[in-house]
């Protein structure tokens, strides 16, 4: 009897292949990796490494990437803000003292009159004086709007608008009279009659009564309304409309 033990099924499965080449352990590992990745062809071709992300978008086209792009975006935003919404303005003279001093910085609201609303009595406005006052921008207070009858002065030396005397003591420069120049004007539609708060040092509508336009400022030349003093910090405040003109009747409804 042949004494050699017959190999079992389990023994045969663990024996080297007939070719004599040992089984490749990577083959089973590769099949496992292939199955884990959902059967995507070539998933294991790069040794299990995923492709690295490459920069894209606008930053990829700007030298320095986001480090350069961020300040550029901020600059463009500030330019658009100044052009269409808020514009800083430096007070160049003492014509609006004591409320606005030389060197003060104010923010001009350029949207204040862009949606149907017009300047009102008491507003502080910045306007282009070219052709009416001179070259450049000016800042003054609105005393009369289109249709108003503005007179100086009443028996007590006060400015009258549509027959109502106006108490300007809240903003008039201490020691100044409302005006040393007499005037009696009706403000044409679409224009403004403006005065400085420091009447003794202000060149305003009174000084141009005999000039073309009669010293009136076209509403279309108004840049916006000065709403805030923002510099220096110790002088920051809002520039609201005073109550002095609140009881002035509308044009045509004169008290007198």
Rosetta blueprint (number, residue, H / E / L):
1 X L
2 X L
3 X L
4 X L
5 X L
6 X L
7 X L
8 X L
9 X H
10 X H
11 X H
12 X H
13 X H
14 X L
15 X L
16 X L
17 X L
18 X L
19 X L
20 X L
21 X L
22 X L
23 X L
24 X L
25 X H
26 X H
27 X H
28 X H
29 X H
30 X H
31 X H
32 X H
33 X H
34 X H
35 X H
36 X H
37 X L
38 X L
39 X L
40 X L
41 X L
42 X L
43 X L
44 X L
45 X L
46 X L
47 X L
48 X L
49 X L
50 X L
51 X L
52 X L
53 X L
54 X L
55 X L
56 X L
57 X L
58 X H
59 X H
60 X H
61 X H
62 X L
63 X L
64 X L
65 X L
66 X H
67 X H
68 X H
69 X H
70 X H
71 X H
72 X H
73 X H
74 X H
75 X H
76 X H
77 X H
78 X H
79 X H
80 X H
81 X H
82 X H
83 X H
84 X H
85 X L
86 X E
87 X E
88 X E
89 X E
90 X E
91 X L
92 X L
93 X L
94 X L
95 X L
96 X L
97 X L
98 X L
99 X L
100 X L
101 X L
102 X L
103 X L
104 X L
105 X E
106 X E
107 X E
108 X E
109 X E
110 X L
111 X L
112 X L
113 X L
114 X L
115 X L
116 X L
117 X L
118 X L
119 X L
120 X L
121 X L
122 X L
123 X L
124 X E
125 X E
126 X E
127 X E
128 X E
129 X L
130 X L
131 X L
132 X L
133 X L
134 X L
135 X L
136 X L
137 X E
138 X E
139 X E
140 X E
141 X E
142 X E
143 X E
144 X E
145 X L
146 X L
147 X L
148 X L
149 X E
150 X E
151 X E
152 X E
153 X L
154 X L
155 X L
156 X L
157 X L
158 X L
159 X E
160 X E
161 X E
162 X L
163 X L
164 X E
165 X E
166 X L
167 X L
168 X L
169 X L
170 X L
171 X L
172 X L
173 X L
174 X L
175 X L
176 X L
177 X L
178 X L
179 X L
180 X L
181 X L
182 X L
183 X E
184 X E
185 X E
186 X E
187 X L
188 X L
189 X L
190 X L
191 X E
192 X E
193 X E
194 X E
195 X E
196 X L
197 X L
198 X L
199 X H
200 X H
201 X H
202 X L
203 X L
204 X L
205 X H
206 X H
207 X H
208 X H
209 X L
210 X L
211 X L
212 X L
213 X L
214 X L
215 X L
216 X L
217 X E
218 X E
219 X H
220 X H
221 X H
222 X E
223 X E
224 X E
225 X E
226 X E
227 X E
228 X E
229 X E
230 X E
231 X E
232 X L
233 X H
234 X H
235 X H
236 X L
237 X E
238 X E
239 X L
240 X L
241 X L
242 X L
243 X H
244 X H
245 X H
246 X L
247 X L
248 X L
249 X L
250 X L
251 X L
252 X L
253 X L
254 X L
255 X L
256 X L
